[in-house]
Each structure stands twice: as C-alpha cells, then as structure tokens.
Amino acid sequence: MDSLKNIVVLGGGFGGVHAAQRISRELQKNKLQDRYKVILVDRHTAHVFTPRIYEVAAVPEASVRADAIRNAISFPLRALLEREHIEFKEDSIIRIDPERRSVHLQSQELPYEYLILATGSETHYFDIPGIERYARPLKTIDDALSIRKAIASLKDVQDGESSHITVVGGGPTGVEVAAEIQMRNLKFQISLLDPHDRILSDFDARIADIVKEKLEKLGVHVVTRERVTRATDTALVLESGEKIYFDVLLWTGGVRANKVTNALPFRKSARGAIVVDEFARCQYAKEGSPVETHVYAIGDVAYFHDEDRDLTAPARARHAIVESEIAANHMLGEIEKAENLPVKARRSPSPYVDTPYVIPVGGKYAITKVGPFIIQGWIAHTFSHLIELNYFLSIMPFGTAIAAWFKSSLTF
C-alpha cells in the first residue's frame, strides 16, 4: 500500500468531489487502482449543495428545524467517496510544498504525485471599516442559520414594526436572499446595494433588467452605483454621504481565493486566484519558469483567462465542474503516458462557454438563460430543480440521488 502514488484533491465542494470521482472511475477502468490512490481532504465532513443556501437564510425558524435543513442539503463526504474507492481525510491544510510534492496537514504530511487545488473561496470584506464586525456573511450553512435566527429575533422584538434588512452585494446570492426574505415576509423593508451600474453585473444585461423589475415589484429597494465606505452597528455610510439604517446587515459583496493558496509560488489574479493554463495547470510567478505539471487548480481558486480573446471563466458552481473535467482529462492522459498505456482521446469542455444558469427571485419564480434563450417564471424554477437532480445523479447512486432530491425539494 505504501508504494501507491497519491492523487490528492484539496476541497470537497462541487469541483473537488467531481474531479475525485471522475479520476477514480477512470483509474479503475485502466486497472490502475493498485498503482494510484485518490485522496480527498476537507476540514468539513459534509458536501453542501450551496445553491440552496439563500433559502436556508430566508425560511422561517418555525417552519423547518435546523437539523432537517442540514440533512436536506449536506451529504457526508465519506459516504459519497468510499463507494468510488476514494479515501477521505477530515483535516486542515497548513501549507503546500510543490517542490517536495507534499501537503502539510494538521495531522500529517501527505505526499502526492498529482494535486488538485479545489479549496474554494472565502468572504472578502475589502477592508471596509466596520463591515466584518457588523455584517453577517452568507457563505455556509452556519452563516445562513445565523441569519435566520437574527431575522426571527427581529420578528419577536419588533413585532408590529417595520424592520429593515440591508443586503450589500448585487450578485446572485444577494439577489436570491433579498427576494426570498421579502417574499416570505412582506412587512420587512429590504434594501439591496451594489456599487456597479446594475445588479448582476457579470450576467446578461437582459437578465439583470428582468430581475431588477421583479425585485422592485416584490418591494425590494434596489440601490446601484453606491459604494459603502464604512459601517456602524446601525447604519451603512455610503460614498455619497447618505446613510442607510438597518436592523440586520447581510454581506454578499465579494469573495477571494482561499488563504491556503496565498503562499504558493504561482501567478495570481487581482483577487488572489491562481492563474492556470488551458489544462488547469498552475503557472509559476517567476518569469520564464515552466508550468507546474503536477498541480492543478479549479473552481473559485483558479483563474482561467484567454488573453487573445479577452475571456475569463465565470466563478460559478457549474464552471467548477467544467474545470474539474478539464483537469481530470489532462491528468489522466499524463498518467496513461507514465504507465505506457494508450492515451485515450478525451474532449474537454471550454471553461469560457456560457453554461445555462438560473437566478431564483422569490418563491417559485426564477429566470434562466439557456444559450440565447431567456425563460422566466415557474418553468425556469422547475428547470432549476432538474439541474439539482442532474447534479445529485452525477455524484450519487440513482436511488440515493432521487431520495436526496425529494428531501431537498420538500424541505423548502
């Protein structure tokens, strides 16, 4: 067993799980399981279906128990991975040493033959005074449950009054949580702030216009072209000098690459993501240095950019899966070469393709874009549930996936 070469995946999110499963399946097809071992490392024990996080924050405490919510959208990593012959390590990453090809975990040093960085992102407060202290982030189940509790407390303390919830960040998460909270409790005053010319600035402008109109019909006050300069315990101070008072402040204003990758000697983007080549391989920062052929990066921690066409891959869950396919395909080809096996022709998707996406805007209303087509209403909402089912089927056995999908759909 000690002679096995480790393929280590750091991170149990969308990209990490998909990459680990895909590589393990292909190794078994090539009868290389006695030569290589796939290991996935994460400090959490569960894989979370994060597209549902906004609903966790908005659903009233009285209607769904916290444990039921966790069971509906989080799945034990060990169970997901063991059936694919993948070893799971619940551990924290201390540092990565590309020169020695090892990962230093809290409990051990783990050598690798190949490494996939899928460590995801963390909340970025842009050093705005008071934001980290007074705002509630929305990134994890615990964040969402904390927000839910804060909202429930407002209803108890200020029953009969109009409480004000302010959401900073007009990306998908900000839009979704603002709409859902407003839909579930119309007596709240909800404000959604974004510094760009429009909300959903990274999406099709037609989608942004439809979403803004829907938000305003729900009663959400949408404010654009306003930057937050500081926060107190009761108010945001904007660049214009205006103050917006709040009872609960939510921050969905930005993310940056995970800190574990900061010390790595690779090229980084402005937000700290690792610059990768077309095969998802990391590139050294020192000019003239070769590509690191044994380390790949995918998802939020990776920066795919085509300079010739000035294209950048979006930071979305679906694209993390696309990027995991790119990394896995290239790595598997390298392994086949090293093992003197025929190199299979594998066609990788492009990270720059505009994959279908759905923006929920309260209740059973959503907007989706599939190619050039925009669909809205309950049909788009149904489409989002089919995307969820398709994802569950890709990482779980059929029966388990159907059961997980029904549980998730019924919980919310």
C-alpha positions as CSV (number, residue, x, y, z in Angstrom):
1,M,0.0,0.0,0.0
2,D,2.9,2.4,0.7
3,S,4.0,2.2,-2.9
4,L,0.8,3.7,-4.1
5,K,1.1,7.1,-5.8
6,N,-1.3,9.7,-4.3
7,I,-3.6,11.9,-6.3
8,V,-4.7,14.4,-3.7
9,V,-7.7,16.7,-4.1
10,L,-8.0,19.5,-1.6
11,G,-11.6,20.6,-1.2
12,G,-14.9,18.8,-1.0
13,G,-17.0,21.3,-3.0
14,F,-18.5,20.9,-6.5
15,G,-15.2,20.8,-8.4
16,G,-13.3,18.7,-5.8
17,V,-15.9,15.9,-5.5
18,H,-16.5,15.7,-9.2
19,A,-12.7,15.6,-10.0
20,A,-12.0,13.0,-7.4
21,Q,-14.9,10.7,-8.6
22,R,-14.0,11.1,-12.3
23,I,-10.3,10.3,-11.8
24,S,-11.0,7.3,-9.5
25,R,-13.5,5.8,-12.0
26,E,-11.0,6.2,-14.9
27,L,-8.2,4.6,-12.8
28,Q,-10.4,1.6,-12.1
29,K,-11.2,1.3,-15.9
30,N,-7.5,1.3,-16.6
31,K,-6.9,-1.2,-13.8
32,L,-4.5,1.2,-12.1
33,Q,-6.1,1.2,-8.6
34,D,-3.1,-0.8,-7.4
35,R,-0.8,2.0,-8.6
36,Y,-2.6,5.1,-7.6
37,K,-4.8,6.2,-4.7
38,V,-7.2,9.1,-4.8
39,I,-7.4,11.1,-1.6
40,L,-9.8,14.0,-0.9
41,V,-9.1,16.3,2.0
42,D,-11.5,18.7,3.6
43,R,-11.9,20.2,7.1
44,H,-15.6,19.6,6.9
45,T,-17.3,16.2,6.9
46,A,-20.1,17.1,4.5
47,H,-20.5,18.2,0.9
48,V,-23.1,21.0,0.7
49,F,-25.4,21.9,-2.1
50,T,-24.7,25.6,-1.9
51,P,-27.3,26.8,-4.4
52,R,-29.9,26.3,-1.6
53,I,-28.0,28.4,1.0
54,Y,-30.1,31.5,0.3
55,E,-33.3,29.6,1.2
56,V,-31.8,28.4,4.5
57,A,-31.3,32.1,5.5
58,A,-34.9,33.0,4.5
59,V,-37.0,30.1,5.6
60,P,-38.7,30.9,9.0
61,E,-37.4,29.1,12.1
62,A,-40.9,27.9,13.0
63,S,-41.4,26.1,9.7
64,V,-38.2,23.9,9.4
65,R,-35.8,22.6,12.0
66,A,-32.1,23.3,11.6
67,D,-31.2,19.6,11.6
68,A,-33.8,19.0,8.8
69,I,-32.2,21.7,6.8
70,R,-28.7,20.3,7.2
71,N,-29.9,16.8,6.3
72,A,-31.6,18.2,3.2
73,I,-28.6,19.9,1.5
74,S,-25.5,18.4,3.1
75,F,-24.2,14.9,2.4
76,P,-21.5,13.0,4.3
77,L,-18.3,13.1,2.2
78,R,-17.1,9.8,3.4
79,A,-20.2,8.1,2.1
80,L,-20.0,9.9,-1.3
81,L,-16.4,8.9,-1.8
82,E,-16.0,5.4,-0.3
83,R,-18.2,3.8,-3.0
84,E,-15.8,5.3,-5.6
85,H,-12.7,3.9,-3.7
86,I,-11.6,7.4,-2.7
87,E,-10.0,7.9,0.7
88,F,-11.4,10.9,2.7
89,K,-9.4,12.8,5.2
90,E,-11.0,15.2,7.6
91,D,-8.2,17.6,8.2
92,S,-7.0,21.2,7.9
93,I,-4.4,22.3,5.4
94,I,-1.4,24.0,7.0
95,R,0.7,24.6,3.8
96,I,1.6,23.1,0.4
97,D,5.1,22.4,-0.7
98,P,5.2,22.0,-4.6
99,E,9.0,21.4,-4.5
100,R,8.7,18.4,-2.3
101,R,5.3,17.5,-3.7
102,S,3.6,17.3,-0.3
103,V,0.7,18.8,1.6
104,H,1.2,19.5,5.3
105,L,-2.0,18.8,7.1
106,Q,-2.6,19.4,10.8
107,S,-2.2,15.7,11.5
108,Q,0.4,14.6,8.9
109,E,2.5,15.3,5.8
110,L,0.8,13.9,2.7
111,P,3.0,13.3,-0.4
112,Y,1.4,13.5,-3.8
113,E,2.1,12.6,-7.4
114,Y,-0.6,14.9,-8.6
115,L,-2.5,17.6,-6.7
116,I,-5.8,19.4,-7.5
117,L,-6.5,22.6,-5.6
118,A,-10.2,23.0,-5.2
119,T,-10.2,24.9,-1.9
120,G,-12.8,27.4,-2.9
121,S,-13.2,31.0,-1.8
122,E,-13.7,32.9,1.4
123,T,-15.7,36.1,2.1
124,H,-13.9,39.3,1.1
125,Y,-14.8,42.5,3.0
126,F,-12.4,44.7,1.0
127,D,-11.1,46.3,4.3
128,I,-14.2,48.4,4.6
129,P,-14.3,49.7,8.2
130,G,-17.0,48.0,10.3
131,I,-18.2,45.6,7.7
132,E,-16.6,42.4,9.0
133,R,-17.7,43.4,12.6
134,Y,-21.3,44.3,11.9
135,A,-22.3,42.4,8.7
136,R,-23.4,38.8,8.5
137,P,-21.8,36.8,5.6
138,L,-23.7,34.2,3.6
139,K,-21.3,31.5,2.6
140,T,-22.0,28.4,4.7
141,I,-25.0,26.7,6.3
142,D,-23.9,28.0,9.6
143,D,-23.9,31.6,8.2
144,A,-27.4,31.0,6.8
145,L,-28.8,29.6,10.1
146,S,-27.3,32.6,11.9
147,I,-29.1,35.0,9.6
148,R,-32.3,33.0,10.0
149,K,-32.0,33.3,13.8
150,A,-31.3,37.1,13.6
151,I,-34.4,37.6,11.4
152,A,-36.5,35.5,13.8
153,S,-35.3,37.7,16.7
154,L,-36.3,40.8,14.8
155,K,-39.9,39.5,14.5
156,D,-40.1,38.8,18.2
157,V,-38.6,42.1,19.4
158,Q,-40.2,44.4,16.8
159,D,-43.5,42.7,16.1
160,G,-45.8,45.2,14.5
161,E,-43.0,47.5,13.4
162,S,-41.2,47.6,10.0
163,S,-37.7,46.0,10.4
164,H,-35.1,46.9,7.9
165,I,-32.7,44.3,6.4
166,T,-29.9,45.6,4.1
167,V,-28.1,43.3,1.7
168,V,-24.8,44.5,0.3
169,G,-23.8,42.8,-3.0
170,G,-26.0,42.5,-6.0
171,G,-24.6,39.2,-7.4
172,P,-26.7,36.0,-7.5
173,T,-26.5,35.3,-3.7
174,G,-27.6,38.9,-2.8
175,V,-30.4,38.9,-5.3
176,E,-31.7,35.5,-4.2
177,V,-31.6,36.1,-0.5
178,A,-33.2,39.6,-0.7
179,A,-36.0,38.3,-2.9
180,E,-36.7,35.2,-0.8
181,I,-36.8,37.1,2.5
182,Q,-39.1,39.7,1.1
183,M,-41.3,37.1,-0.5
184,R,-41.7,35.2,2.9
185,N,-42.3,38.3,5.0
186,L,-43.6,41.4,3.2
187,K,-43.6,43.5,6.4
188,F,-39.8,43.8,6.2
189,Q,-38.1,46.7,4.4
190,I,-35.4,45.1,2.2
191,S,-32.6,47.2,0.6
192,L,-30.2,45.7,-1.9
193,L,-27.0,47.7,-2.6
194,D,-24.4,47.3,-5.3
195,P,-21.5,49.6,-6.5
196,H,-21.8,48.7,-10.2
197,D,-24.1,50.3,-12.8
198,R,-26.5,47.4,-12.4
199,I,-27.1,44.3,-10.2
200,L,-25.8,41.0,-11.6
201,S,-23.1,42.9,-13.4
202,D,-21.4,39.6,-14.6
203,F,-24.5,38.3,-16.2
204,D,-26.6,39.1,-19.3
205,A,-27.9,42.7,-19.0
206,R,-31.4,41.4,-20.1
207,I,-31.4,39.1,-17.1
208,A,-30.4,41.9,-14.8
209,D,-33.2,44.2,-16.0
210,I,-35.8,41.5,-15.6
211,V,-34.5,40.6,-12.1
212,K,-34.5,44.3,-11.0
213,E,-38.1,44.8,-12.1
214,K,-39.2,41.6,-10.3
215,L,-37.3,42.7,-7.1
216,E,-39.0,46.1,-7.1
217,K,-42.4,44.5,-7.6
218,L,-41.7,42.4,-4.5
219,G,-40.9,45.6,-2.6
220,V,-37.1,45.4,-2.5
221,H,-35.4,48.8,-2.7
222,V,-32.5,48.4,-5.2
223,V,-29.7,50.8,-5.0
224,T,-26.8,50.8,-7.6
225,R,-23.7,53.0,-8.2
226,E,-23.2,53.4,-4.4
227,R,-20.2,52.2,-2.6
228,V,-20.1,51.5,1.1
229,T,-17.3,53.4,2.9
230,R,-18.0,52.2,6.5
231,A,-20.5,50.5,8.7
232,T,-21.6,51.1,12.3
233,D,-23.8,48.9,14.4
234,T,-27.0,50.5,12.9
235,A,-26.1,52.2,9.6
236,L,-24.1,52.0,6.4
237,V,-22.3,55.2,5.3
238,L,-22.2,55.5,1.5
239,E,-19.7,57.3,-0.7
240,S,-22.3,59.9,-1.4
241,G,-22.6,60.6,2.3
242,E,-26.1,59.0,2.6
243,K,-26.8,56.7,5.4
244,I,-28.9,53.5,5.2
245,Y,-30.1,52.3,8.6
246,F,-30.6,48.6,9.2
247,D,-31.7,46.1,11.9
248,V,-29.8,43.2,10.1
249,L,-27.0,43.7,7.7
250,L,-26.1,40.9,5.2
251,W,-22.8,40.9,3.2
252,T,-22.7,39.2,-0.1
253,G,-20.3,41.7,-1.6
254,G,-17.4,39.6,-2.7
255,V,-15.1,36.6,-2.3
256,R,-11.4,36.0,-2.7
257,A,-9.3,32.9,-3.2
258,N,-8.8,30.7,-0.1
259,K,-5.8,31.8,2.1
260,V,-4.2,28.4,1.9
261,T,-3.0,29.2,-1.7
262,N,-1.6,32.7,-0.9
263,A,1.9,31.4,-0.1
264,L,2.2,29.3,-3.2
265,P,4.8,30.5,-5.8
266,F,2.2,30.7,-8.6
267,R,0.9,33.6,-10.7
268,K,-2.2,35.1,-9.1
269,S,-5.0,37.3,-10.3
270,A,-6.0,40.6,-8.7
271,R,-8.3,38.7,-6.3
272,G,-5.7,36.1,-5.4
273,A,-6.9,33.2,-7.7
274,I,-4.2,31.1,-9.3
275,V,-3.6,31.7,-13.0
276,V,-3.9,28.4,-14.8
277,D,-3.2,27.3,-18.4
278,E,-5.8,25.7,-20.7
279,F,-5.3,22.4,-18.9
280,A,-5.9,23.9,-15.4
281,R,-2.3,23.6,-14.5
282,C,-0.8,26.2,-12.2
283,Q,1.8,28.6,-13.6
284,Y,4.8,29.8,-11.6
285,A,5.1,33.5,-10.9
286,K,8.8,33.8,-11.8
287,E,9.1,34.9,-15.4
288,G,10.4,32.1,-17.7
289,S,9.5,29.3,-15.2
290,P,7.8,26.2,-16.5
291,V,4.2,25.3,-15.8
292,E,3.8,23.1,-12.7
293,T,2.7,19.9,-14.4
294,H,1.8,18.1,-11.1
295,V,-0.5,20.8,-9.6
296,Y,-3.9,21.8,-11.0
297,A,-6.4,24.4,-9.7
298,I,-10.2,24.6,-10.3
299,G,-13.2,26.5,-9.1
300,D,-13.0,29.8,-7.2
301,V,-9.3,29.3,-6.5
302,A,-8.5,29.2,-10.3
303,Y,-8.3,32.0,-12.8
304,F,-8.9,30.9,-16.4
305,H,-8.2,33.8,-18.8
306,D,-7.8,33.7,-22.6
307,E,-5.7,36.8,-23.3
308,D,-6.1,36.6,-27.1
309,R,-9.9,36.7,-26.8
310,D,-10.0,38.6,-23.5
311,L,-12.3,35.9,-22.0
312,T,-12.4,35.0,-18.3
313,A,-14.2,31.9,-17.0
314,P,-17.1,32.8,-14.7
315,A,-16.9,31.9,-11.0
316,R,-20.0,29.6,-10.8
317,A,-20.6,26.2,-9.4
318,R,-21.3,24.8,-12.9
319,H,-18.0,26.1,-14.1
320,A,-16.2,24.4,-11.2
321,I,-17.5,21.1,-12.6
322,V,-16.4,22.1,-16.1
323,E,-12.9,22.9,-14.9
324,S,-12.7,19.7,-12.9
325,E,-13.3,17.8,-16.2
326,I,-10.5,19.8,-17.9
327,A,-8.1,19.0,-15.0
328,A,-9.1,15.3,-14.8
329,N,-8.8,14.7,-18.5
330,H,-5.3,16.2,-18.8
331,M,-4.1,14.4,-15.6
332,L,-5.5,11.1,-16.8
333,G,-3.6,11.5,-20.1
334,E,-0.4,12.2,-18.2
335,I,-0.9,9.1,-16.1
336,E,-1.6,6.9,-19.1
337,K,1.7,8.2,-20.7
338,A,3.6,7.5,-17.5
339,E,2.2,3.9,-17.3
340,N,2.9,3.2,-21.0
341,L,-0.8,2.8,-21.8
342,P,-2.7,4.1,-24.9
343,V,-3.7,7.7,-24.3
344,K,-7.5,7.9,-24.7
345,A,-8.9,10.8,-26.7
346,R,-10.8,12.9,-24.2
347,R,-12.6,16.0,-25.3
348,S,-12.6,18.7,-22.6
349,P,-15.3,21.4,-22.4
350,S,-14.3,25.0,-22.7
351,P,-14.2,27.0,-19.4
352,Y,-15.4,30.1,-21.3
353,V,-18.7,28.6,-22.6
354,D,-21.8,30.4,-21.2
355,T,-23.4,27.4,-19.5
356,P,-27.1,27.5,-18.5
357,Y,-27.8,29.3,-15.2
358,V,-30.8,30.0,-13.1
359,I,-31.5,33.1,-10.9
360,P,-34.3,32.4,-8.4
361,V,-36.2,35.6,-7.5
362,G,-38.5,34.6,-4.6
363,G,-40.8,31.6,-4.2
364,K,-41.4,29.6,-7.3
365,Y,-40.3,32.4,-9.7
366,A,-36.9,32.2,-11.4
367,I,-35.2,33.4,-14.6
368,T,-32.9,31.1,-16.6
369,K,-30.7,31.6,-19.6
370,V,-30.1,28.6,-21.9
371,G,-27.9,29.7,-24.9
372,P,-29.6,32.8,-26.3
373,F,-32.9,32.0,-24.8
374,I,-34.3,33.5,-21.6
375,I,-37.1,31.8,-19.7
376,Q,-38.8,33.1,-16.6
377,G,-41.5,32.1,-14.2
378,W,-42.4,28.7,-12.8
379,I,-40.9,26.9,-15.9
380,A,-37.5,28.4,-15.0
381,H,-38.0,27.4,-11.4
382,T,-38.8,23.8,-12.4
383,F,-35.6,23.9,-14.6
384,S,-33.5,24.7,-11.5
385,H,-34.9,21.6,-9.8
386,L,-34.0,19.5,-12.8
387,I,-30.4,20.9,-12.7
388,E,-30.3,19.9,-9.0
389,L,-31.5,16.4,-9.8
390,N,-28.9,16.0,-12.5
391,Y,-26.2,17.1,-10.2
392,F,-27.2,14.6,-7.5
393,L,-27.3,11.8,-10.1
394,S,-23.7,12.7,-11.1
395,I,-22.3,12.1,-7.6
396,M,-24.7,9.5,-6.0
397,P,-26.3,6.2,-6.9
398,F,-29.6,6.5,-8.6
399,G,-31.8,5.7,-5.6
400,T,-29.8,7.9,-3.2
401,A,-29.9,10.8,-5.7
402,I,-33.7,10.6,-6.1
403,A,-34.2,10.4,-2.3
404,A,-31.9,13.4,-1.8
405,W,-33.7,15.4,-4.4
406,F,-37.1,14.8,-3.0
407,K,-35.9,15.6,0.5
408,S,-34.3,18.9,-0.7
409,S,-37.4,19.9,-2.7
410,L,-39.9,19.1,0.1
411,T,-37.8,20.8,2.9
412,F,-38.1,24.2,1.3
